[in-house]
Amino acid sequence: MIKNEADIIRLIKQDSWMVRVLHAAQKLDLPDWWISAGFVRSKIWDVQHGYQTRTPLPDIDVIYFDEGCTAEAKEKEYEAYLRNFFPNTPWSVKNQARMHLLNGFPPYKSSQDGIAKFPETATALGVKLDSTGNILLTAPHGAEDAINMILKPSPFFEKDPQRLIIFEQRVAKKNWRKIWPEVKMLRLQKEDDLMIDFFRYNWQVRDEWFEWCQQLTLEQLTAQRTGGQGSILFTLFHIIDVEYSWIRAVKGMEDIRVDYAEYDTVEKLKTLSDRWRGEIEDFLTSYNDFSSKEEIYAPWLKMKFPAGEVFRHIISHEIHHTGQLSVWSRELNLKPVSANFIGRSF
């Protein structure tokens, strides 16, 4: 496992392919050159996941800084040289003295300044060889996020709303968690905390329905009614069961089938709800990407759905069924549980 920057350098030094790539780039003798981004990050994440086979790279990003010649054609010449010297390799050479023009950013001061302005901190890494063949690592924001497999915007992207949107779109498009499932996206307060609040809202309303049920007899709770899941008690069971099944699917775990007959009282259902809720809440508070497009397989439907849609379905599913409980409540001439979100604290 990788724990620090020294470990990263050591692992690259032990990787003969990466060393050969570095030597090839060094032959260009470019000013302020580095091999950056996925070349380093992917190595770290492969090792942290215990992969024995290298994850293929879409590009090997060689960057340099030369204000004296910013012609794109020159970059293509360098790429051609590298392909000739080291074929079957996805070389990409970019002069950071001109890249700000493509991105609409202020001019970069150096290659390392360009790396510092990469969208995510985990990718803001670069390596090269010095004149004596030693491996040098640059990490403007430190290497901790890459090592801990945390995706979060670099300060340059985080402080600007438009750039933050670019970061979010990039992360969604890359879908790195499909390749490296242990990668975690730092929760963005504005959306992810709200999503968790909706789960807590549902749990709070559910508890109020459990309390509401205390005024009914078991016969009333289990009586077959028109609409919904047929009875008040089974509707509450269904809500609990569906939520847990979907969460286990998101976690990549096998669904647990439970028998309604074993939870045929309000007290038993409340115990089940509380037990699973603790597990679900622990997972949600550590999840980090409620807009993920990672496909989640639902074995009971034999279909896949984006994780972000699954979370929204879980929330709306419970709200839908508590609406049916409200209808039955009025049929019994009883006041239903309030569905108001305003005025609640979580």
C-alpha positions, 0 to 999 in steps of 0.5 A: 500500500502507498502511504506517502510521496516517497512510496509513489517514487519507489513504486514508479522506480520499480515499474520498468515500463514507467521508467522507460516512458520517463526516459523516452520523454526525457530525450525530448529535452523540453523545458520544465517537462513532466509526465502528469495526470493519469500516468501517476494517479492510475498507478497509485489507484491500481496499487491501492486496489491490489490490481496486478494488471495495469489499467490501460491509459487513454493518454500519456500526458507529457507537458512542458512550458515554452513561451518562445514557441507556442505553435500546436504543430510543434507539439505534434512533432514531439508526439511523432518523435515519441511514437517513433521512439516508443510506438504503441503508446498513446502519447500526448504532448502539450505546451502549458504556455498555450493551454490557458487559451484553450481553457479560457483561464489566465496564463499559467506561469509554469508547468507546475502552475498548470498542474496546480490548476487541473480540475481535481487534486488527485490528478494534479501530479507529475513526475520526471527524471532529473539530469542524474536519472532520479525520479522527481514528483510534483504534487502542488496540493499534496499526494494525500487525495490520490493516495486516499483515493478521494476526488475533490476539486482543486482550489482553482476549480472549487472557488469558481461556480462555472469551473466547479460545474466543469469538474462535476461533469468531468467526474461524471463522464470519467466514471472512475469508480467503475474501474476503481470502486474504492475511489470516493468523491468528496461530498459537495455540501450543496447537493449531497447534504440535501440528499441525506436530509431527504432520507432523514426526513423519510425516517422521521416521518416513518417513525411518526407513522409507527407512533400513529399506528399505536392507536389502531388494533392489529386487525385494523393494521392488517385489514386489506384496503384499496390501493397501495400495498393492501394494508397499513402494516404491509405498506410500512414493511414494503417501504423498509424492505425496498429501501434496504434492498436498493441500498445493498444493491448500491453497495454491490451486496446480495439482496436479503429476503425477509419474510413479512410474517416474521414482522407482523407487529408495529414493534417488530417493524420498528425494530427492523427499521431502526436496525437497518437505518443505522447501517444505511445512514453510516453508508450514506454519510460516507458515500460521497457521490449522489449523482453518480452514473455508476450502473447498479444492478437490481437482481429482482428486476434484472436491470441496471440503473444509474446510482444517482437515479436509485437514490432518488427513487428510494426517497420518492418511493417512500414518499409515495407510499406514505401518501397512501397511508394518509389516504387510509388515515382519512378513511379511518377518520383519523388525522394523518402524519404531517408531510411537511418538510419545513420546520423539521430538524435532522 
